[in-house]
């Protein structure tokens, strides 16, 4: 089944100053106990990739994400990292303390082995960087909010960790922006400012106690940095906000009021349409979702968007077309596609 979280787009171009690390994240090669001891001795965070050999998303992260120099520059500096095969004996023992229900599951543990944060499912490079950054605020305690920020080593820490917009170091940069632009270039400074406001908005979204007015204030501060793209940024962040708050109606209204922002990406359109199918029965909403999934199919036909189309057609009572679509989806399936939903759908159509 599709998950609505997959429809959120990674839209920030992150700029790093650290040297590229060609080999990617340096995962500890010894035992789990040795790796945890290393983290404890260094008083640093411990990152664990809990995976299975047969898991496709796990392979994606190993091949495409963990090898990204931008990712490696952060994890190799601020974490001890470890890969845990959850079907091995050590993995089964690990699961007794740190339960895993799906792969991959990513853990950040403190030096005492306590879970600081846990993320289920594959992340792309930018998402993994955000996952790391929001747990690295302690590293900024070593940085003073003064002219020492103009030293390259301190600037690199700022651009890697990204301070809160209220942090003295960030305020110092804002108040002396021209000097920093002369030292590091306008592009570098703009990237830091945009990333800092983006991270702030994401923290506000994740805070379950945040009210809409607080969210809107930081969203507007961030989006205003993008000029002609301000409306698009607001739209994308509103999607994130309503998903985090599990507000299906708010999310649907955002989608329907901003259809001109829907990109020509078949997977994202598929995700939007599936979300409507799972959460609403109103014909008006289903017809809107039908138009999105038809656009998705016209761009690139796949098992996934045909499955969504068949489901929506069934809800609209268009059973003949739903049957044809479901059968076509089953015909083009790959070994990784689960046909149980469609097979059940066909049984319901025949009743």
C-alpha positions in Angstrom: 0.0 0.0 0.0 1.1 3.5 -0.7 1.7 5.9 2.2 0.8 9.6 2.1 4.2 10.6 3.4 5.6 9.6 0.0 3.9 12.6 -1.6 6.0 15.1 0.2 8.7 16.5 -2.1 12.3 17.2 -1.0 12.7 20.7 -2.3 15.7 22.3 -0.5 19.1 22.2 -2.2 21.6 21.8 0.6 25.1 23.2 0.3 27.9 21.7 2.2 31.4 23.0 2.6 33.1 19.9 3.9 35.3 17.8 1.7 33.5 15.0 -0.1 33.8 11.6 1.3 33.9 9.2 -1.6 33.4 6.1 0.3 30.2 7.4 2.0 29.3 6.8 5.6 32.0 4.8 7.4 30.1 2.1 9.2 31.8 0.4 12.1 33.0 -3.0 11.1 33.2 -4.7 14.5 30.5 -5.9 16.8 27.6 -3.8 18.0 29.0 -3.7 21.5 32.3 -2.4 20.2 30.6 0.2 18.1 28.5 1.4 21.1 31.6 1.5 23.2 33.3 3.7 20.6 30.3 6.1 20.7 30.3 6.1 24.5 34.1 6.9 24.6 33.7 9.7 22.1 30.5 10.9 23.8 28.9 11.1 20.4 25.6 9.9 19.0 25.2 6.4 17.6 23.4 5.8 14.3 22.1 2.3 13.4 20.7 1.2 10.1 18.5 -1.8 10.9 18.0 -3.6 7.6 17.3 -6.9 5.9 19.3 -8.3 2.9 16.1 -8.8 0.8 14.8 -5.3 1.5 14.6 -3.2 -1.7 14.4 0.2 0.1 17.4 -0.9 2.3 19.4 -1.5 -0.8 18.4 1.9 -2.2 19.7 3.6 0.9 23.0 1.7 0.9 23.6 2.3 -2.7 22.3 5.8 -3.2 22.0 7.6 0.1 24.8 6.4 2.4 27.3 6.9 -0.4 26.2 10.6 -0.8 29.2 12.8 0.2 26.9 15.4 1.7 25.4 12.7 4.0 28.8 11.2 4.8 30.3 14.5 5.8 27.8 14.8 8.6 27.6 11.2 9.8 31.3 10.7 9.7 31.9 13.8 11.8 29.1 13.6 14.3 28.1 9.9 14.6 29.4 6.4 15.1 27.5 4.5 12.5 26.6 0.8 12.4 24.6 -1.5 10.0 22.6 -4.2 11.7 21.3 -7.2 9.7 18.1 -7.8 11.6 17.8 -11.4 10.5 21.2 -12.3 11.9 21.6 -13.5 15.5 23.0 -10.2 16.7 20.1 -8.5 14.9 17.6 -10.6 16.7 19.2 -9.8 20.0 19.3 -6.1 19.1 15.5 -6.3 18.3 14.8 -7.4 21.9 15.9 -3.9 23.1 15.1 -1.9 20.0 12.0 -3.4 18.3 11.7 -3.2 14.5 8.5 -3.7 12.6 9.6 -2.7 9.1 12.8 -2.2 7.1 14.7 -0.1 7.0 14.4 1.3 10.5 16.9 4.0 11.4 17.9 4.7 15.0 19.8 7.5 16.6 21.0 6.5 20.1 22.8 8.6 22.7 26.0 7.5 24.4 24.1 5.4 26.9 22.1 3.6 24.3 18.8 5.5 24.8 16.7 6.1 21.7 16.9 9.7 20.7 15.0 9.3 17.5 13.7 6.5 15.3 12.6 6.7 11.7 10.8 3.9 9.8 11.2 3.5 6.0 13.7 4.7 3.4 14.8 8.3 3.4 16.5 10.1 0.5 19.7 12.1 1.1 18.0 15.3 2.1 15.6 13.6 4.4 18.4 11.7 6.1 20.4 15.0 6.5 17.4 16.6 8.2 17.0 13.5 10.4 20.6 13.9 11.6 20.6 17.7 11.9 17.7 17.9 14.3 19.7 15.9 16.8 22.9 17.8 16.6 22.1 21.1 18.3 24.5 20.3 21.2 27.4 20.7 18.8 26.6 24.4 18.4 27.4 25.0 22.1 31.1 25.1 21.1 30.4 28.0 18.7 30.5 31.6 19.8 28.2 34.2 18.2 31.0 36.6 17.2 33.5 37.2 14.5 35.0 33.7 15.0 32.1 32.5 12.9 34.0 33.9 9.9 36.6 31.2 10.4 36.1 28.4 7.9 36.0 25.6 10.4 33.2 27.3 12.4 31.3 28.3 9.3 31.4 24.6 8.2 29.8 23.6 11.5 27.0 26.1 11.0 26.3 24.9 7.4 26.3 21.3 8.4 24.2 21.4 11.6 22.0 24.5 10.7 21.3 26.5 13.9 17.8 27.4 15.0 16.8 30.8 13.7 16.6 32.1 17.3 20.1 30.8 18.0 22.7 33.6 18.7 25.0 32.3 16.0 22.3 32.5 13.3 21.3 35.9 14.5 24.9 37.1 14.3 25.0 35.9 10.7 21.8 37.8 9.9 23.0 41.0 11.5 26.3 40.8 9.6 25.1 39.2 6.4 27.1 41.4 4.1 30.4 40.5 5.8 29.6 36.8 5.6 28.7 37.1 1.9 32.0 38.8 1.3 33.8 36.0 3.1 31.8 32.9 1.8 29.7 34.2 -1.1 26.1 35.2 -1.4 25.0 31.7 -2.5 26.5 30.0 0.6 24.9 32.5 3.0 21.5 32.4 1.2 21.6 28.6 1.5 22.3 28.8 5.2 19.5 31.2 5.8 16.9 29.2 3.8 17.9 25.9 5.3 17.7 27.4 8.9 14.2 28.7 8.3 13.2 25.4 6.6 14.5 23.4 9.6 12.6 25.8 11.9 9.3 25.2 10.1 9.9 21.4 10.2 10.5 21.5 13.9 7.3 23.6 14.4 5.4 21.1 12.3 6.6 18.1 14.3 5.7 19.8 17.6 2.3 18.4 18.6 1.6 21.5 20.7 2.1 24.0 17.8 -0.9 26.1 16.8 -1.6 27.1 13.3 -0.7 30.7 13.8 2.8 29.9 15.0 3.2 27.5 12.1 2.0 30.1 9.6 4.4 32.8 11.0 7.5 30.6 10.4 6.1 29.3 7.1 5.7 32.8 5.8 9.2 33.8 6.9 10.6 30.9 5.0 8.5 31.1 1.9 9.1 34.8 1.5 12.8 34.0 0.8 11.8 32.5 -2.6 10.2 35.5 -4.4 8.1 34.2 -7.2 8.0 30.7 -5.7 6.5 31.8 -2.4 3.1 30.4 -3.2 4.6 27.0 -4.2 6.6 26.8 -1.0 3.5 27.6 1.1 1.6 24.8 -0.7 4.4 22.2 -0.1 4.7 23.1 3.6 1.0 23.1 4.1 1.0 19.5 2.8 3.6 18.6 5.4 1.7 20.4 8.1 -1.6 18.6 7.5 0.0 15.2 7.2 1.9 15.7 10.5 -1.4 16.7 12.2 -3.2 13.9 10.5 -5.8 16.4 9.3 -7.2 14.7 6.2 -9.7 17.4 5.4 -7.1 20.2 5.7 -4.8 18.3 3.4 -7.5 17.6 0.8 -8.6 21.3 0.8 -5.0 22.3 0.2 -4.7 20.0 -2.7 -8.0 21.0 -4.3 -7.4 24.7 -3.8 -3.9 24.5 -5.4 -4.3 22.0 -8.2 -2.1 24.3 -10.4 0.8 23.4 -8.2 0.4 19.6 -8.8 3.6 18.7 -10.6 4.0 16.4 -13.6 5.3 13.6 -11.4 3.3 10.4 -11.8 4.3 9.0 -8.4 3.3 12.1 -6.5 0.0 12.4 -8.4 -0.6 8.7 -7.6 0.0 9.4 -3.9 -2.4 12.3 -3.8 -5.1 10.3 -5.5 -4.6 7.3 -3.2 -4.8 9.5 -0.2 -8.3 10.7 -1.3 -9.4 7.2 -2.0 -8.4 6.0 1.5 -9.9 9.0 3.4 -13.0 10.2 1.5 -16.2 8.9 0.0 -17.6 12.1 -1.4 -18.1 11.8 -5.2 -16.8 15.4 -5.7 -13.5 14.5 -4.1 -13.2 11.1 -5.8 -13.8 12.8 -9.2 -11.0 15.2 -8.5 -8.7 12.3 -7.5 -9.7 10.5 -10.7 -8.4 13.4 -12.7 -5.1 13.3 -10.9 -4.6 9.6 -11.4 -5.5 9.9 -15.1 -2.8 12.5 -15.4 -0.4 10.2 -13.6 -1.2 7.3 -16.0 -0.9 9.6 -19.1 2.7 10.5 -18.0 3.8 7.0 -17.2 1.7 3.9 -16.6 2.6 1.7 -13.7 1.2 -1.0 -11.5 0.8 1.5 -8.7 -1.2 4.1 -10.5 -3.4 1.5 -12.3 -4.1 0.0 -8.9 -5.2 3.4 -7.6 -7.3 4.1 -10.7 -9.1 0.8 -10.3 -9.8 1.5 -6.7 -11.3 5.0 -7.4 -13.3 3.7 -10.4 -14.8 1.0 -8.1 -15.8 3.7 -5.5 -17.5 5.7 -8.3 -19.4 2.6 -9.5 -17.6 2.3 -12.8 -17.1 -1.4 -12.3 -16.5 -2.4 -15.9 -13.7 0.1 -16.4 -12.4 -0.8 -12.9 -12.2 -4.5 -13.8 -10.3 -3.7 -17.0 -7.9 -1.5 -15.2 -7.3 -4.0 -12.3 -6.6 -6.8 -14.8 -4.2 -4.6 -16.7 -2.3 -3.7 -13.5 -2.0 -7.4 -12.7 -0.7 -8.1 -16.2 2.1 -5.6 -15.9 3.1 -6.4 -12.3 6.6 -7.1 -11.2 7.8 -9.6 -8.6 7.8 -6.8 -6.0 4.1 -5.8 -6.6 1.5 -7.2 -4.2 -1.7 -8.1 -6.1 -3.8 -9.0 -3.1 -5.7 -5.7 -3.0 -6.6 -5.9 -6.7 -7.6 -9.6 -6.4 -9.9 -8.7 -3.5 -11.2 -5.7 -5.5 -12.1 -8.0 -8.5 -14.0 -10.3 -6.1 -16.0 -7.3 -4.8 -16.8 -6.2 -8.4 -18.1 -9.7 -9.2 -20.5 -9.8 -6.3 
